[in-house]
């Protein structure tokens, strides 16, 4: 599977990606996999820090995913964010069912990718606002066909607050780490 120019991380952030070609050979380097494992582990810890909500699945699990997205690229961040949500759902017994939580995990991956893309195009403030809206408002109303308007409205405030906390922490951490020239 070839990676097109629009899917590559910037050279300063994706130095492991030396040339176009087979994704398995150019993207999945030992360094990248180890880094993703560390951020997935941080997501597992964040999954235990809950924000009260009707489902119990709003937590600080997506912060490492958003940080990975803004720091290392959309795919890496999306994977970390998706796995982070699965950890959170697992700690509460998958209250919306496994298939629905897989759908939410895919949403989280898309939201992390959107955070990366909007940051590249419009800057970090626009990315924070857009990702908070996507993960807070849009994600709540995606639940309307599943649990009705009551579930959507019940999730709206906790999801928006949880999203804002996760995304702001990730953006601040990124600014600090970038200023120190560590990434």
C-alpha positions as CSV (number, residue, x, y, z in Angstrom):
1,X,0.0,0.0,0.0
2,X,1.6,3.2,-1.1
3,X,1.4,6.4,1.0
4,X,0.5,9.4,-1.0
5,X,2.1,12.8,-0.4
6,X,-1.1,14.0,1.4
7,X,-0.8,11.2,3.9
8,X,2.8,11.6,4.9
9,X,3.8,13.3,8.1
10,X,6.1,16.4,7.7
11,X,9.8,15.4,7.4
12,X,10.6,16.8,10.8
13,X,7.9,14.7,12.5
14,X,8.1,11.5,10.4
15,X,11.8,10.9,10.0
16,X,11.1,7.1,10.1
17,X,9.2,7.5,6.7
18,X,12.2,7.7,4.3
19,X,10.5,6.9,1.0
20,X,7.2,5.9,-0.4
21,X,6.5,2.3,-0.7
22,X,5.1,-0.6,1.3
23,X,3.4,0.8,4.5
24,X,4.5,-2.2,6.5
25,X,8.1,-1.6,5.8
26,X,8.3,2.2,6.0
27,X,5.8,3.1,8.7
28,X,5.9,0.4,11.3
29,X,9.4,0.9,12.5
30,X,10.4,-0.5,15.9
31,X,10.8,3.0,17.2
32,X,7.3,4.0,16.1
33,X,5.7,0.9,17.5
34,X,7.5,1.4,20.9
35,X,6.4,5.0,21.0
36,X,2.8,4.0,20.2
37,X,2.9,1.3,22.9
38,X,4.0,3.9,25.5
39,X,1.1,6.2,24.5
40,X,-1.4,3.4,24.5
41,X,-0.3,2.5,28.0
42,X,-0.8,6.2,29.0
43,X,-4.3,5.9,27.5
44,X,-5.0,2.9,29.7
45,X,-4.0,4.9,32.7
46,X,-6.2,7.8,31.5
47,X,-9.1,5.4,31.0
48,X,-9.2,5.0,34.8
49,X,-9.7,8.7,35.4
50,X,-13.4,9.1,34.7
51,X,-15.6,12.2,34.2
52,X,-19.1,11.4,35.4
53,X,-21.5,10.6,32.5
54,X,-24.5,8.4,31.8
55,X,-22.4,5.7,30.2
56,X,-19.3,6.0,32.4
57,X,-17.1,6.0,29.4
58,X,-15.9,9.6,29.4
59,X,-12.4,9.7,30.7
60,X,-8.9,11.1,30.1
61,X,-8.1,8.3,27.7
62,X,-7.9,10.3,24.5
63,X,-5.3,12.9,25.7
64,X,-2.3,10.6,24.6
65,X,-4.1,10.0,21.3
66,X,-4.5,13.7,20.6
67,X,-0.9,14.4,21.7
68,X,0.4,11.6,19.4
69,X,-1.7,13.0,16.5
70,X,-0.4,16.5,16.8
71,X,3.2,15.3,17.5
72,X,3.7,12.3,15.3
73,X,0.9,12.3,12.7
74,X,-2.7,11.5,12.2
75,X,-2.4,7.7,11.9
76,X,-0.4,7.2,15.0
77,X,-2.7,9.5,17.0
78,X,-5.8,7.9,15.6
79,X,-4.6,4.4,16.6
80,X,-3.7,5.5,20.1
81,X,-7.1,7.4,20.5
82,X,-9.1,4.4,19.3
83,X,-7.4,1.9,21.6
84,X,-7.7,4.4,24.4
85,X,-11.5,4.4,24.0
86,X,-11.6,0.6,24.0
87,X,-9.8,0.6,27.3
88,X,-12.3,3.1,28.8
89,X,-15.2,1.1,27.5
90,X,-13.7,-2.2,28.8
91,X,-13.3,-0.7,32.3
92,X,-17.1,0.0,32.4
93,X,-18.2,-3.3,30.8
94,X,-19.0,-1.9,27.3
95,X,-22.2,-0.3,28.4
96,X,-23.3,0.5,24.8
97,X,-22.3,-2.9,23.5
98,X,-19.0,-3.9,21.8
99,X,-20.0,-3.0,18.3
100,X,-21.1,0.5,19.3
101,X,-17.9,1.1,21.2
102,X,-15.9,0.0,18.2
103,X,-17.8,2.6,16.2
104,X,-16.9,5.2,18.9
105,X,-13.3,4.0,18.7
106,X,-13.3,4.7,15.0
107,X,-14.8,8.1,15.7
108,X,-12.0,8.8,18.1
109,X,-9.5,7.9,15.4
110,X,-11.2,10.3,13.0
111,X,-11.3,13.1,15.6
112,X,-7.6,12.7,16.3
113,X,-6.8,12.8,12.6
114,X,-9.0,15.9,12.3
115,X,-7.1,17.5,15.2
116,X,-3.8,16.9,13.4
117,X,-5.1,18.2,10.0
118,X,-6.8,21.3,11.4
119,X,-3.6,22.1,13.4
120,X,-1.6,21.9,10.2
121,X,-4.0,24.1,8.2
122,X,-5.3,26.6,10.7
123,X,-3.3,26.3,13.9
124,X,-3.7,24.8,17.3
125,X,-6.5,27.1,18.6
126,X,-8.7,26.2,15.7
127,X,-7.8,22.5,16.1
128,X,-8.7,22.6,19.8
129,X,-12.1,24.2,19.1
130,X,-12.9,21.9,16.2
131,X,-11.8,18.7,17.9
132,X,-13.7,19.6,21.1
133,X,-16.8,20.3,19.0
134,X,-16.4,17.0,17.1
135,X,-15.7,14.9,20.2
136,X,-18.2,16.7,22.4
137,X,-21.2,17.7,20.3
138,X,-21.0,15.6,17.1
139,X,-20.1,12.4,19.0
140,X,-23.0,13.0,21.4
141,X,-25.5,13.3,18.6
142,X,-24.2,10.3,16.7
143,X,-25.8,8.4,19.6
144,X,-29.3,9.6,18.7
145,X,-30.1,6.5,16.6
146,X,-28.8,4.2,19.3
147,X,-30.1,5.7,22.5
148,X,-32.4,8.5,21.5
149,X,-32.3,12.2,22.2
150,X,-32.1,11.5,25.9
151,X,-28.8,9.7,25.7
152,X,-27.4,12.4,23.3
153,X,-28.4,15.2,25.6
154,X,-27.2,13.3,28.6
155,X,-23.8,12.8,27.0
156,X,-23.5,16.4,25.6
157,X,-22.1,18.2,28.7
158,X,-19.8,15.4,30.0
159,X,-18.4,14.7,26.5
160,X,-17.8,18.3,25.8
161,X,-16.0,18.9,29.1
162,X,-14.0,15.7,28.8
163,X,-13.1,16.5,25.2
164,X,-11.9,20.0,26.1
165,X,-9.9,18.7,29.1
166,X,-8.2,15.9,27.0
167,X,-7.5,18.2,24.0
168,X,-6.2,21.2,26.0
169,X,-3.9,19.0,28.0
170,X,-2.6,17.4,24.8
171,X,-2.1,20.8,23.2
172,X,-0.3,22.3,26.2
173,X,1.9,19.2,26.5
174,X,2.7,19.5,22.8
175,X,3.7,23.1,23.1
176,X,5.9,22.4,26.1
177,X,7.6,19.4,24.5
178,X,8.0,21.2,21.1
179,X,9.6,24.3,22.8
180,X,12.1,22.0,24.4
181,X,13.1,20.6,21.0
182,X,12.3,17.0,22.0
183,X,10.1,16.4,19.0
